């Protein structure tokens, strides 16, 4: 499909009116040859989802440092406890308030969500221990 004939010359007003899927298709299509046009489309996506990009970048930065990595592990453990053990009705009300979904998910799904958070926390903690052993920060108990 020739997007050049459909879109014409891309500018900020046209990009603001396009859906996100259309922007992604234009970003990776072959007719965008100028780096400035590609950067304009990418910048439009970043501005549209600024909070999401900021959260992902913060998360990646927190994973780089040992102290903040332990905070993330604690958050995952909290989420695992919450989704596994808190009352079913409370979670249903919270889901309704956050997402406006009026039906409630079955309790087994909540247990599965809690299990997933526990597994993520366990994997992150095991990787932290592996990094400590690999760098020699922890001495192994030799008997």
ABEGO torsion letter per residue (X at the ends): XBAAAAAEBBBAAAAAABBAAAAAAAAABAABABAAAAAAAAAAAAAAAAAAAAAAAAAAAAAABAAAAAAAAAAAAAAAAAAAABBAAAAAAAAAAAAGBABBBBAAAAAAAAAAAAAAAAAAAAAAAAAAAAAGABBBBBX
